Amino acid sequence: LRVAPNQKYKLRVINGGQHHALRFGIDRFPLTVVAADSRPVEPYVVDEIVLHVGERFDVELFVHDDVKEGESFWVKADTLESGFQNGI
C-alpha cells in the first residue's frame, strides 16, 4: 500500500473467516472508525480495531507530512485466540 503525505485514505477491514476475533492496526497511525458493518457511526479514533467473524469496519487513515517517501510501517493483524497452546 503506497501512501502520500497529507492524504487521507479509507480502508474496509473484514474478518472473513477466522474462528477467533482479529486485532488490526497500523504502526504509528491512529485509525478513525467511520462505519461498522457498512453502517455509518459517529467517527472515533483508535489505535487498533477488534473484528469478530464476519464483521467489517471502515476506517480512515491520515498520513502526516512527516512520513518520508519509501518509509515502511507494519500493518498488523493477529487473532485473539485463547485456550490453545502455542497457537494450535
Sequence and secondary structure as in RCSB ss.txt:
>XXXX:A:sequence
LRVAPNQKYKLRVINGGQHHALRFGIDRFPLTVVAADSRPVEPYVVDEIVLHVGERFDVELFVHDDVKEGESFWV
KADTLESGFQNGI
>XXXX:A:secstr
    TTEEEEEEEE  S SS EEEEETTB EEEEEETTEEEEEEEESEEEE TT EEEEEEEE TT  TT    E
EEEE   S STT 
